[in-house]
Amino acid sequence: MLTALTGIGLSTAAGLNAYIPLLLVGLIARFTDLLVLGDSWTWLEHPVTLVVLTVLLAVEFLADKFPAVDSVNDMIQTVVRPSSGGIVFGAGASAVELSEITGTASGATAGDGVSWGPVVAGVVIALVFHLLKSLGRLAANSVTAGCAAPFVSFLEDVVSFLTSLAAILLPVLILLVVPVLAAVGALLVRRSRRLRAERAAGGGAVGPGAPA
């Protein structure tokens, strides 16, 4: 159960930033005993992998801070973030028997030792939160003419880091964190749709009777 929460939390974090949970999993697995990866996932803690992830994280960190560039980055990350979510969920699931996560026998495990059920779950979760993030960013950029992009992006990075950390160190917190993030994302999506509707109607309602 706790491992399932760890996977859910890590894949949620991957939907906000692909490389933070990957790098955190690799570092913690390499330098501590808090997360022991299965044989199929030990490449995550290899020094070369950690260096590459660090470079990729730096590139995304910068690209996501500029208006217009962040939209292009989000398009690219539509593939990367779900992939990251699948990897971190799968890596976390490798630390225990698959039956502890899915309640099924190990028949869902491929011949190479990878449990594809958790991987697919991680892909779906990360994709959902990636879409919520992307639509929320569009709403924020529309309201502030892009001025909020650096602040919002930094906030997303912090949330991704803290969610990843909580997923590994105190998985029970994920029961609270994930629903809150989903609710915030849904509100931002609703705001984005409302803005588009206002623009389509002629730039938004004005006057004392206009909605806030």
C-alpha positions in Angstrom: 0.0 0.0 0.0 2.7 2.5 1.0 4.7 1.6 -2.2 1.6 2.3 -4.3 1.3 5.8 -2.6 5.0 6.4 -3.3 4.4 5.6 -7.0 1.3 7.8 -7.2 3.2 10.7 -5.5 6.3 10.3 -7.8 4.2 10.1 -11.0 2.2 13.1 -9.9 5.4 15.1 -9.4 6.6 13.9 -12.8 3.5 15.5 -14.3 4.8 18.9 -13.0 8.5 18.4 -13.7 9.9 15.3 -15.5 13.4 15.3 -14.0 13.0 16.2 -10.3 11.4 12.8 -9.2 13.8 10.9 -11.5 16.8 12.6 -10.1 15.6 12.4 -6.5 14.8 8.6 -6.9 18.3 8.0 -8.3 20.1 10.0 -5.7 18.2 8.6 -2.7 18.7 5.0 -4.1 22.4 5.5 -4.6 23.3 7.2 -1.4 20.8 5.9 1.1 18.8 2.7 2.0 15.5 4.5 2.0 14.7 3.3 -1.6 16.2 0.0 -2.9 15.5 -0.4 -6.6 15.0 -3.7 -8.4 17.6 -4.9 -10.8 15.7 -3.5 -13.8 15.8 0.0 -12.4 19.3 0.3 -10.9 20.4 2.3 -14.0 18.6 5.2 -12.4 21.2 5.5 -9.7 24.2 5.1 -12.1 26.5 8.2 -12.0 26.1 8.8 -15.8 22.3 8.8 -15.4 22.4 11.2 -12.5 24.7 13.6 -14.5 22.4 13.5 -17.5 19.3 14.0 -15.4 21.0 17.0 -13.7 21.7 18.6 -17.1 18.2 18.0 -18.4 16.7 19.4 -15.2 18.8 22.6 -15.6 17.6 23.0 -19.2 14.0 22.5 -18.4 14.3 24.8 -15.3 15.5 27.6 -17.6 13.2 26.9 -20.5 10.1 26.8 -18.4 10.7 30.3 -17.0 10.0 32.3 -20.2 6.6 33.0 -21.8 6.1 31.4 -25.2 9.2 29.2 -24.6 7.3 27.5 -21.7 4.5 26.6 -24.1 6.9 25.0 -26.5 8.5 23.2 -23.6 5.1 21.9 -22.4 4.5 20.5 -25.9 7.7 18.6 -25.8 7.1 17.4 -22.2 3.8 15.9 -23.3 5.9 12.8 -24.1 8.7 13.2 -21.5 6.6 13.7 -18.4 4.3 10.7 -18.8 7.4 8.6 -19.6 9.1 9.9 -16.4 5.9 9.1 -14.4 5.9 5.5 -15.7 9.6 5.1 -14.8 9.4 6.4 -11.3 6.2 4.4 -10.5 7.8 1.3 -12.0 11.0 1.9 -10.1 9.2 2.3 -6.8 7.1 -0.7 -7.5 10.2 -2.8 -8.0 11.1 -2.5 -4.3 8.3 -4.9 -3.3 6.3 -7.7 -4.6 3.8 -6.7 -7.3 1.0 -8.3 -5.4 1.4 -5.6 -2.7 0.5 -3.0 -5.2 -2.0 -4.6 -7.6 -3.4 -7.4 -5.5 -2.5 -9.8 -8.3 0.0 -12.5 -8.9 3.3 -11.8 -10.5 2.0 -12.7 -14.0 1.9 -9.0 -14.8 5.7 -9.0 -14.7 7.4 -9.2 -18.0 10.3 -11.6 -18.7 12.8 -8.7 -18.2 11.6 -8.2 -14.6 9.6 -5.0 -15.3 6.1 -4.8 -13.8 4.2 -3.0 -16.5 1.0 -2.4 -14.5 2.6 0.2 -12.3 4.5 1.7 -15.3 1.2 2.2 -17.2 -0.4 3.7 -14.1 2.5 6.1 -13.7 2.2 7.2 -17.3 -1.6 7.9 -17.0 -1.2 9.8 -13.7 1.7 11.9 -15.0 -0.1 12.7 -18.2 -3.2 13.9 -16.3 -1.2 16.3 -14.1 0.9 17.4 -17.1 -2.3 18.4 -18.9 -3.6 20.2 -15.8 -0.3 22.0 -15.4 -0.2 23.1 -19.1 -3.8 24.4 -19.1 -3.2 26.1 -15.8 -0.1 27.8 -17.2 -2.0 29.1 -20.2 -4.6 30.6 -17.8 -1.8 32.3 -15.7 -0.1 33.6 -18.8 -3.3 35.0 -20.2 -4.2 36.8 -17.0 -0.7 38.3 -16.5 0.5 38.6 -20.1 3.2 36.1 -19.3 4.7 38.0 -16.4 3.8 35.3 -13.9 5.6 32.5 -15.9 8.8 32.5 -13.8 7.0 32.6 -10.5 4.5 29.9 -11.5 7.2 27.7 -12.9 9.3 28.0 -9.8 6.3 27.2 -7.7 5.6 24.1 -9.8 9.2 23.0 -9.4 9.0 23.4 -5.6 5.7 21.4 -5.5 7.2 18.7 -7.6 10.3 18.4 -5.3 8.2 18.4 -2.1 5.7 15.9 -3.5 8.6 13.6 -4.6 10.2 13.9 -1.2 6.9 13.2 0.6 6.2 10.2 -1.6 9.5 8.6 -0.6 9.9 9.7 3.0 6.2 9.8 4.2 3.9 8.2 1.6 0.8 8.6 3.7 0.9 12.4 2.9 0.1 11.6 -0.7 -3.4 10.8 0.3 -3.8 14.5 1.0 -1.3 16.1 -1.5 -2.6 14.5 -4.7 -6.3 15.4 -4.2 -5.3 19.0 -3.3 -3.1 19.3 -6.4 -5.9 17.8 -8.6 -8.4 20.3 -7.2 -6.1 23.2 -7.8 -5.5 22.0 -11.3 -9.2 21.6 -12.0 -9.8 25.2 -10.8 -7.1 26.5 -13.1 -8.5 24.6 -16.1 -11.9 26.0 -15.3 -10.4 29.5 -15.2 -8.7 28.9 -18.5 -11.9 27.9 -20.2 -13.7 30.9 -18.7 -11.0 33.2 -20.1 -11.3 31.7 -23.6 -15.1 32.1 -23.4 -14.8 35.7 -22.4 -12.4 36.5 -25.2 -14.7 34.8 -27.7 -17.5 37.0 -26.5 -15.6 40.1 -27.1 -12.9 40.6 -24.5 -14.8 39.7 -21.3 -17.6 41.2 -19.4 -17.2 44.7 -17.9 -19.2 46.8 -15.5 -20.3 46.4 -11.9 -22.5 43.4 -12.8 -19.6 41.5 -14.3 -18.4 38.3 -12.6 -15.2 38.4 -10.7 
